[in-house]
Amino acid sequence: METTTRMLDHGTPPERFARGWHCLGLADTFRDGKPHRIEAFGGQLVVWADSQGELHVLDGYCRHMGGDLTQGSVKGDQVACPFHDWRWGGDGRCKQIPYARRVPLRARTVTYPTVIRNDQLLIWHDTEGSEPDLDILPPVLPGIAEGEYTPWSWEVVPITDSHCRELIDNVVDMAHFYYVHFSFPTSFRNVFEGTQATQFMESKGRPDKAGGYGSPDLFLKSEATYFGPAYMINWLDVDYKGFETEVILINCHIPTGPDSFTLQYGITVKKPEGLDDATAAYIADKYATMFGEGFLQDVHIWKNKVPVQNPLLCEEDGPVYQLRRWYEQFYVDRADIASEMVDRFEFEVDTTKANEYWQEEVAENLRLKAEQEA
């Protein structure tokens, strides 16, 4: 029987950056009286706090002669360019030119609407220039502002030679949890609707591997939702040797170029009753390390794989094409959003066959390990 060799279609990166809310980091890191540089959307942004502590975000280059505003200074409520001291306000208007009689009427620059949510600074980006959609913001997490959780443990990881879609694909990728993160996904389901994409998973660690989620004493119940193209909240019920902990993981990114992005992730742990703050912080740090190792396992894969527009799938691989269709809504004009991008879609992966094979493989690995140690 004649067969046709399947070729890889690497595709091309989108010509625009995703429409939606993007997280720049923990808000308080920008409240030190200095301008901050953030790579984003093929250029750079400047972030600073005014005299009232309100955060502002503009394009990072002065409209006068191109000075780097991130190398300037904060003067009053404005960011001052280091080149000629033009002062820019949070509304994008030039407020003062110390050596000039008047400010030109056209002295305006690009400004990004901001929202503080769950202690983080989010900005709205849209190539079409639409007003920020407050209805699709990530939800306020109960208990964070009330001090019921530990302070955020926050990490930043630059990723090059990968489009951020590689990160999004993980939402439906059941099998990689076994091979990359060393765990057994015992149940796995996806729901996509509107601007949200959710993964429901239960898993246990592999006894033959360490690192990431690889521990036979670790059981996870996970609900992870992308709220728009770049901000995911992962609610985790963690059971380690019978000690149960509620963990919230924020996984967010901001595109820096057509094939690069900055990954950020934060961990906070609900303070268990009866534990002091120092012990709760210690637990949070341990989980931050564990989930951080998991992200680094993904990063290693992304740095060494190629993009695949036409992945060849088996039924246990999950709804990859449906997820990508959902994700496409953020890269087209609002008028071109099709119903299949936003209509409710549900899919549950049957993990029975995979777990049968994986259990046998782990048993064999443990047998060989015991022989080598004998």
Sequence and secondary structure as in RCSB ss.txt:
>XXXX:A:sequence
METTTRMLDHGTPPERFARGWHCLGLADTFRDGKPHRIEAFGGQLVVWADSQGELHVLDGYCRHMGGDLTQGSVK
GDQVACPFHDWRWGGDGRCKQIPYARRVPLRARTVTYPTVIRNDQLLIWHDTEGSEPDLDILPPVLPGIAEGEYT
PWSWEVVPITDSHCRELIDNVVDMAHFYYVHFSFPTSFRNVFEGTQATQFMESKGRPDKAGGYGSPDLFLKSEAT
YFGPAYMINWLDVDYKGFETEVILINCHIPTGPDSFTLQYGITVKKPEGLDDATAAYIADKYATMFGEGFLQDVH
IWKNKVPVQNPLLCEEDGPVYQLRRWYEQFYVDRADIASEMVDRFEFEVDTTKANEYWQEEVAENLRLKAEQEA
>XXXX:A:secstr
              SS   EEEEEEEGGGG SSS EEEEETTEEEEEEE TTS EEEEESB TTT  BGGGSEEE
TTEEE TTT  EE TTSBEEE TTSSS  TT B  B  EEEETTEEEEEE TT     GGGS    TTTTTT B 
  EEEEEEEES  THHHHGGGT  THHHHTT EEEEEEEEEEETTEEEEEEEEEE TT  BTTB TTEEEEEEEE
EESSSEEEEEEEEEETTEEEEEEEEEEEEEEETTEEEEEEEEEEB  TT  HHHHHHHHHHHHHHHHHHHHHHHH
HHHH    SS    GGG  HHHHHHHHHGGGS GGG  HHHHS EEEEE  HHHHHHHHHHHHHHHHHHHHHH 
